[in-house]
Amino acid sequence: MTKKFTAQIVYLAPILASLLFGLGCAALFITQSAPPISVTPFPEENPVGLFGNAVYFVVLVAISATIFYVLLKKKSQKLITFIIAFALTVAALLLSIIYLSLLSALIPSLALMVLPLSIAIAAIFDLAVFRFGGKARNIAVICLGGALGAFFGNYVPLLSATLILIFLAVYDVFAVYYGPVGKIAHLGLDQLHGLSYSFKEMQMGLGDLVFYSMLAGSMLFNFGLLACAASLFGILAGAYLTLVMLE
Protein backbone atom coordinates (compact mmCIF):
# COMPACT_ATOMS: atom_id res chain seq x y z
CA MET A 1 0.00 0.00 0.00
CA THR A 2 1.40 3.39 -1.03
CA LYS A 3 1.92 5.80 1.84
CA LYS A 4 -0.17 8.94 1.48
CA PHE A 5 1.82 12.14 1.00
CA THR A 6 1.34 14.64 3.82
CA ALA A 7 2.59 18.23 3.67
CA GLN A 8 5.08 19.03 6.43
CA ILE A 9 7.08 22.14 7.28
CA VAL A 10 10.28 20.10 7.08
CA TYR A 11 9.84 19.82 3.31
CA LEU A 12 10.63 23.53 3.11
CA ALA A 13 14.13 23.00 4.55
CA PRO A 14 15.92 22.54 1.18
CA ILE A 15 14.14 25.59 -0.26
CA LEU A 16 15.13 27.70 2.75
CA ALA A 17 18.71 26.41 2.56
CA SER A 18 18.93 27.36 -1.13
CA LEU A 19 17.48 30.81 -0.42
CA LEU A 20 19.93 31.45 2.42
CA PHE A 21 22.88 30.29 0.32
CA GLY A 22 21.69 32.57 -2.47
CA LEU A 23 21.44 35.52 -0.11
CA GLY A 24 24.99 34.82 1.04
CA CYS A 25 26.07 35.06 -2.60
CA ALA A 26 23.95 38.19 -3.03
CA ALA A 27 25.78 39.82 -0.12
CA LEU A 28 28.97 39.69 -2.19
CA PHE A 29 27.28 41.68 -4.96
CA ILE A 30 26.21 44.28 -2.40
CA THR A 31 29.58 44.67 -0.72
CA GLN A 32 31.66 44.71 -3.90
CA SER A 33 31.43 46.23 -7.36
CA ALA A 34 30.52 43.45 -9.78
CA PRO A 35 31.58 43.45 -13.44
CA PRO A 36 28.78 44.36 -15.88
CA ILE A 37 27.24 41.29 -17.50
CA SER A 38 24.25 41.36 -19.85
CA VAL A 39 21.94 38.36 -19.46
CA THR A 40 18.84 39.80 -21.14
CA PRO A 41 18.72 40.36 -24.92
CA PHE A 42 16.60 43.53 -24.85
CA PRO A 43 16.91 46.83 -22.94
CA GLU A 44 14.08 47.90 -20.60
CA GLU A 45 13.50 51.15 -22.45
CA ASN A 46 10.01 50.19 -23.63
CA PRO A 47 7.34 47.50 -23.12
CA VAL A 48 8.60 45.60 -26.16
CA GLY A 49 11.94 45.06 -24.44
CA LEU A 50 10.28 43.99 -21.18
CA PHE A 51 8.01 41.45 -22.83
CA GLY A 52 10.81 40.36 -25.15
CA ASN A 53 13.02 39.46 -22.19
CA ALA A 54 10.21 37.52 -20.51
CA VAL A 55 9.36 35.61 -23.69
CA TYR A 56 13.06 34.92 -24.28
CA PHE A 57 13.44 33.15 -20.93
CA VAL A 58 10.20 31.20 -21.31
CA VAL A 59 11.19 30.04 -24.80
CA LEU A 60 14.59 28.88 -23.51
CA VAL A 61 12.94 26.91 -20.71
CA ALA A 62 10.31 25.45 -23.05
CA ILE A 63 12.87 24.38 -25.66
CA SER A 64 15.11 22.81 -23.00
CA ALA A 65 12.21 20.89 -21.45
CA THR A 66 11.06 19.67 -24.86
CA ILE A 67 14.56 18.48 -25.81
CA PHE A 68 14.94 16.54 -22.57
CA TYR A 69 11.49 15.01 -22.96
CA VAL A 70 12.31 13.80 -26.49
CA LEU A 71 15.66 12.40 -25.35
CA LEU A 72 14.01 10.63 -22.40
CA LYS A 73 11.43 9.09 -24.74
CA LYS A 74 14.26 7.85 -26.96
CA LYS A 75 16.16 6.60 -23.89
CA SER A 76 19.25 8.59 -24.91
CA GLN A 77 20.66 8.61 -21.38
CA LYS A 78 24.30 9.14 -22.40
CA LEU A 79 23.45 12.22 -24.46
CA ILE A 80 21.24 13.56 -21.66
CA THR A 81 24.05 13.12 -19.15
CA PHE A 82 26.56 14.80 -21.47
CA ILE A 83 24.34 17.85 -22.05
CA ILE A 84 23.53 18.26 -18.37
CA ALA A 85 27.14 17.70 -17.29
CA PHE A 86 28.44 20.28 -19.78
CA ALA A 87 25.86 22.91 -18.82
CA LEU A 88 26.19 22.44 -15.07
CA THR A 89 29.99 22.33 -15.17
CA VAL A 90 30.13 25.60 -17.09
CA ALA A 91 27.61 27.17 -14.70
CA ALA A 92 29.48 25.99 -11.60
CA LEU A 93 32.83 27.18 -13.00
CA LEU A 94 31.64 30.63 -14.10
CA LEU A 95 29.68 31.26 -10.91
CA SER A 96 32.69 30.22 -8.83
CA ILE A 97 34.91 32.64 -10.76
CA ILE A 98 32.43 35.49 -10.26
CA TYR A 99 31.83 34.94 -6.55
CA LEU A 100 35.46 34.17 -5.69
CA SER A 101 36.53 37.29 -7.60
CA LEU A 102 34.14 39.35 -5.48
CA LEU A 103 35.38 37.61 -2.34
CA SER A 104 39.01 38.27 -3.28
CA ALA A 105 38.31 42.00 -2.99
CA LEU A 106 37.64 41.36 0.70
CA ILE A 107 40.44 38.80 1.06
CA PRO A 108 43.27 39.94 -1.28
CA SER A 109 45.28 36.77 -0.68
CA LEU A 110 42.61 34.86 -2.66
CA ALA A 111 43.22 36.84 -5.85
CA LEU A 112 45.81 34.46 -7.32
CA MET A 113 43.75 31.44 -6.30
CA VAL A 114 40.46 32.39 -7.97
CA LEU A 115 40.91 30.25 -11.09
CA PRO A 116 42.36 27.11 -9.45
CA LEU A 117 39.77 27.26 -6.66
CA SER A 118 36.99 27.71 -9.22
CA ILE A 119 38.19 24.67 -11.17
CA ALA A 120 38.37 22.68 -7.93
CA ILE A 121 34.83 23.71 -6.93
CA ALA A 122 33.49 22.78 -10.37
CA ALA A 123 35.23 19.39 -10.13
CA ILE A 124 33.82 18.74 -6.65
CA PHE A 125 30.38 19.77 -7.91
CA ASP A 126 30.62 17.29 -10.79
CA LEU A 127 31.71 14.50 -8.47
CA ALA A 128 28.82 15.24 -6.11
CA VAL A 129 26.24 15.24 -8.90
CA PHE A 130 27.46 12.53 -11.25
CA ARG A 131 29.54 10.21 -9.07
CA PHE A 132 28.45 10.36 -5.42
CA GLY A 133 24.74 11.11 -5.85
CA GLY A 134 22.36 11.01 -2.88
CA LYS A 135 22.82 13.73 -0.27
CA ALA A 136 25.95 15.07 -1.96
CA ARG A 137 24.01 15.64 -5.19
CA ASN A 138 21.13 17.28 -3.34
CA ILE A 139 23.47 19.69 -1.54
CA ALA A 140 25.22 20.58 -4.81
CA VAL A 141 21.91 21.27 -6.58
CA ILE A 142 20.59 23.33 -3.66
CA CYS A 143 23.74 25.48 -3.62
CA LEU A 144 23.78 25.91 -7.40
CA GLY A 145 20.13 26.98 -7.37
CA GLY A 146 20.82 29.65 -4.76
CA ALA A 147 23.99 30.93 -6.43
CA LEU A 148 22.47 31.05 -9.91
CA GLY A 149 19.33 32.76 -8.60
CA ALA A 150 21.40 35.46 -6.87
CA PHE A 151 23.31 35.98 -10.13
CA PHE A 152 20.10 36.52 -12.10
CA GLY A 153 18.65 38.66 -9.32
CA ASN A 154 21.62 41.00 -9.64
CA TYR A 155 21.93 41.14 -13.42
CA VAL A 156 18.31 40.95 -14.63
CA PRO A 157 16.67 44.40 -14.35
CA LEU A 158 13.76 44.61 -11.90
CA LEU A 159 10.86 45.00 -14.34
CA SER A 160 12.19 42.29 -16.62
CA ALA A 161 12.72 40.01 -13.62
CA THR A 162 9.13 40.59 -12.51
CA LEU A 163 7.70 39.74 -15.93
CA ILE A 164 10.02 36.76 -16.34
CA LEU A 165 8.84 35.27 -13.04
CA ILE A 166 5.18 35.88 -13.91
CA PHE A 167 5.53 34.38 -17.38
CA LEU A 168 7.43 31.37 -16.03
CA ALA A 169 4.79 30.78 -13.35
CA VAL A 170 2.08 30.72 -16.02
CA TYR A 171 4.17 28.50 -18.29
CA ASP A 172 4.94 26.15 -15.40
CA VAL A 173 1.24 25.55 -14.74
CA PHE A 174 0.65 24.83 -18.43
CA ALA A 175 3.77 22.68 -18.84
CA VAL A 176 3.03 20.53 -15.80
CA TYR A 177 -0.48 19.60 -16.96
CA TYR A 178 -0.22 19.81 -20.74
CA GLY A 179 3.43 20.26 -21.69
CA PRO A 180 6.78 18.50 -21.41
CA VAL A 181 7.41 19.16 -17.70
CA GLY A 182 4.57 16.93 -16.53
CA LYS A 183 5.57 14.24 -19.02
CA ILE A 184 9.17 14.36 -17.80
CA ALA A 185 7.93 13.95 -14.23
CA HIS A 186 6.04 10.81 -15.25
CA LEU A 187 9.10 9.40 -17.01
CA GLY A 188 11.24 10.13 -13.95
CA LEU A 189 13.04 13.31 -12.86
CA ASP A 190 15.70 11.12 -11.29
CA GLN A 191 17.04 10.42 -14.78
CA LEU A 192 18.02 14.09 -15.12
CA HIS A 193 20.90 14.06 -12.64
CA GLY A 194 21.65 17.57 -11.42
CA LEU A 195 18.40 19.15 -12.62
CA SER A 196 16.42 18.19 -9.53
CA TYR A 197 16.84 17.27 -5.89
CA SER A 198 14.96 14.80 -3.74
CA PHE A 199 14.04 15.19 -0.09
CA LYS A 200 12.03 12.49 1.65
CA GLU A 201 9.08 11.82 -0.72
CA MET A 202 9.44 15.11 -2.60
CA GLN A 203 11.32 16.02 -5.76
CA MET A 204 11.80 19.58 -7.00
CA GLY A 205 13.51 20.95 -10.08
CA LEU A 206 16.65 23.08 -10.08
CA GLY A 207 14.72 25.75 -11.97
CA ASP A 208 12.33 26.26 -9.06
CA LEU A 209 15.23 26.91 -6.70
CA VAL A 210 16.85 29.30 -9.18
CA PHE A 211 13.78 31.45 -9.60
CA TYR A 212 12.92 31.44 -5.88
CA SER A 213 16.42 32.75 -5.20
CA MET A 214 16.17 35.18 -8.11
CA LEU A 215 13.02 36.69 -6.58
CA ALA A 216 14.58 37.03 -3.13
CA GLY A 217 17.78 38.47 -4.57
CA SER A 218 15.92 40.96 -6.75
CA MET A 219 13.97 42.17 -3.72
CA LEU A 220 17.19 42.56 -1.74
CA PHE A 221 19.04 44.45 -4.46
CA ASN A 222 16.17 46.79 -5.29
CA PHE A 223 14.23 47.28 -2.05
CA GLY A 224 16.41 46.15 0.85
CA LEU A 225 16.26 43.66 3.70
CA LEU A 226 12.63 44.17 4.72
CA ALA A 227 11.31 43.46 1.22
CA CYS A 228 13.67 40.51 0.95
CA ALA A 229 12.40 39.07 4.24
CA ALA A 230 8.82 39.51 3.03
CA SER A 231 9.66 37.69 -0.20
CA LEU A 232 11.21 34.82 1.77
CA PHE A 233 8.02 34.46 3.78
CA GLY A 234 5.93 34.59 0.61
CA ILE A 235 8.08 32.00 -1.17
CA LEU A 236 7.97 29.56 1.74
CA ALA A 237 4.25 30.10 2.29
CA GLY A 238 3.55 29.56 -1.40
CA ALA A 239 5.70 26.43 -1.49
CA TYR A 240 3.90 25.01 1.55
CA LEU A 241 0.51 25.78 0.02
CA THR A 242 1.60 23.89 -3.10
CA LEU A 243 2.52 20.90 -0.94
CA VAL A 244 -0.88 21.03 0.76
CA MET A 245 -2.56 21.00 -2.66
CA LEU A 246 -0.59 17.85 -3.53
CA GLU A 247 -2.01 15.90 -0.59
C-alpha positions in Angstrom: 0.0 0.0 0.0 1.4 3.4 -1.0 1.9 5.8 1.8 -0.2 8.9 1.5 1.8 12.1 1.0 1.3 14.6 3.8 2.6 18.2 3.7 5.1 19.0 6.4 7.1 22.1 7.3 10.3 20.1 7.1 9.8 19.8 3.3 10.6 23.5 3.1 14.1 23.0 4.5 15.9 22.5 1.2 14.1 25.6 -0.3 15.1 27.7 2.7 18.7 26.4 2.6 18.9 27.4 -1.1 17.5 30.8 -0.4 19.9 31.5 2.4 22.9 30.3 0.3 21.7 32.6 -2.5 21.4 35.5 -0.1 25.0 34.8 1.0 26.1 35.1 -2.6 23.9 38.2 -3.0 25.8 39.8 -0.1 29.0 39.7 -2.2 27.3 41.7 -5.0 26.2 44.3 -2.4 29.6 44.7 -0.7 31.7 44.7 -3.9 31.4 46.2 -7.4 30.5 43.4 -9.8 31.6 43.4 -13.4 28.8 44.4 -15.9 27.2 41.3 -17.5 24.3 41.4 -19.9 21.9 38.4 -19.5 18.8 39.8 -21.1 18.7 40.4 -24.9 16.6 43.5 -24.9 16.9 46.8 -22.9 14.1 47.9 -20.6 13.5 51.2 -22.5 10.0 50.2 -23.6 7.3 47.5 -23.1 8.6 45.6 -26.2 11.9 45.1 -24.4 10.3 44.0 -21.2 8.0 41.4 -22.8 10.8 40.4 -25.2 13.0 39.5 -22.2 10.2 37.5 -20.5 9.4 35.6 -23.7 13.1 34.9 -24.3 13.4 33.1 -20.9 10.2 31.2 -21.3 11.2 30.0 -24.8 14.6 28.9 -23.5 12.9 26.9 -20.7 10.3 25.4 -23.0 12.9 24.4 -25.7 15.1 22.8 -23.0 12.2 20.9 -21.5 11.1 19.7 -24.9 14.6 18.5 -25.8 14.9 16.5 -22.6 11.5 15.0 -23.0 12.3 13.8 -26.5 15.7 12.4 -25.3 14.0 10.6 -22.4 11.4 9.1 -24.7 14.3 7.8 -27.0 16.2 6.6 -23.9 19.2 8.6 -24.9 20.7 8.6 -21.4 24.3 9.1 -22.4 23.4 12.2 -24.5 21.2 13.6 -21.7 24.0 13.1 -19.1 26.6 14.8 -21.5 24.3 17.9 -22.1 23.5 18.3 -18.4 27.1 17.7 -17.3 28.4 20.3 -19.8 25.9 22.9 -18.8 26.2 22.4 -15.1 30.0 22.3 -15.2 30.1 25.6 -17.1 27.6 27.2 -14.7 29.5 26.0 -11.6 32.8 27.2 -13.0 31.6 30.6 -14.1 29.7 31.3 -10.9 32.7 30.2 -8.8 34.9 32.6 -10.8 32.4 35.5 -10.3 31.8 34.9 -6.6 35.5 34.2 -5.7 36.5 37.3 -7.6 34.1 39.3 -5.5 35.4 37.6 -2.3 39.0 38.3 -3.3 38.3 42.0 -3.0 37.6 41.4 0.7 40.4 38.8 1.1 43.3 39.9 -1.3 45.3 36.8 -0.7 42.6 34.9 -2.7 43.2 36.8 -5.8 45.8 34.5 -7.3 43.8 31.4 -6.3 40.5 32.4 -8.0 40.9 30.3 -11.1 42.4 27.1 -9.5 39.8 27.3 -6.7 37.0 27.7 -9.2 38.2 24.7 -11.2 38.4 22.7 -7.9 34.8 23.7 -6.9 33.5 22.8 -10.4 35.2 19.4 -10.1 33.8 18.7 -6.6 30.4 19.8 -7.9 30.6 17.3 -10.8 31.7 14.5 -8.5 28.8 15.2 -6.1 26.2 15.2 -8.9 27.5 12.5 -11.3 29.5 10.2 -9.1 28.5 10.4 -5.4 24.7 11.1 -5.9 22.4 11.0 -2.9 22.8 13.7 -0.3 26.0 15.1 -2.0 24.0 15.6 -5.2 21.1 17.3 -3.3 23.5 19.7 -1.5 25.2 20.6 -4.8 21.9 21.3 -6.6 20.6 23.3 -3.7 23.7 25.5 -3.6 23.8 25.9 -7.4 20.1 27.0 -7.4 20.8 29.7 -4.8 24.0 30.9 -6.4 22.5 31.0 -9.9 19.3 32.8 -8.6 21.4 35.5 -6.9 23.3 36.0 -10.1 20.1 36.5 -12.1 18.6 38.7 -9.3 21.6 41.0 -9.6 21.9 41.1 -13.4 18.3 40.9 -14.6 16.7 44.4 -14.3 13.8 44.6 -11.9 10.9 45.0 -14.3 12.2 42.3 -16.6 12.7 40.0 -13.6 9.1 40.6 -12.5 7.7 39.7 -15.9 10.0 36.8 -16.3 8.8 35.3 -13.0 5.2 35.9 -13.9 5.5 34.4 -17.4 7.4 31.4 -16.0 4.8 30.8 -13.3 2.1 30.7 -16.0 4.2 28.5 -18.3 4.9 26.1 -15.4 1.2 25.5 -14.7 0.7 24.8 -18.4 3.8 22.7 -18.8 3.0 20.5 -15.8 -0.5 19.6 -17.0 -0.2 19.8 -20.7 3.4 20.3 -21.7 6.8 18.5 -21.4 7.4 19.2 -17.7 4.6 16.9 -16.5 5.6 14.2 -19.0 9.2 14.4 -17.8 7.9 14.0 -14.2 6.0 10.8 -15.3 9.1 9.4 -17.0 11.2 10.1 -13.9 13.0 13.3 -12.9 15.7 11.1 -11.3 17.0 10.4 -14.8 18.0 14.1 -15.1 20.9 14.1 -12.6 21.7 17.6 -11.4 18.4 19.1 -12.6 16.4 18.2 -9.5 16.8 17.3 -5.9 15.0 14.8 -3.7 14.0 15.2 -0.1 12.0 12.5 1.7 9.1 11.8 -0.7 9.4 15.1 -2.6 11.3 16.0 -5.8 11.8 19.6 -7.0 13.5 20.9 -10.1 16.7 23.1 -10.1 14.7 25.8 -12.0 12.3 26.3 -9.1 15.2 26.9 -6.7 16.9 29.3 -9.2 13.8 31.5 -9.6 12.9 31.4 -5.9 16.4 32.8 -5.2 16.2 35.2 -8.1 13.0 36.7 -6.6 14.6 37.0 -3.1 17.8 38.5 -4.6 15.9 41.0 -6.7 14.0 42.2 -3.7 17.2 42.6 -1.7 19.0 44.4 -4.5 16.2 46.8 -5.3 14.2 47.3 -2.0 16.4 46.2 0.9 16.3 43.7 3.7 12.6 44.2 4.7 11.3 43.5 1.2 13.7 40.5 0.9 12.4 39.1 4.2 8.8 39.5 3.0 9.7 37.7 -0.2 11.2 34.8 1.8 8.0 34.5 3.8 5.9 34.6 0.6 8.1 32.0 -1.2 8.0 29.6 1.7 4.2 30.1 2.3 3.6 29.6 -1.4 5.7 26.4 -1.5 3.9 25.0 1.5 0.5 25.8 0.0 1.6 23.9 -3.1 2.5 20.9 -0.9 -0.9 21.0 0.8 -2.6 21.0 -2.7 -0.6 17.9 -3.5 -2.0 15.9 -0.6 
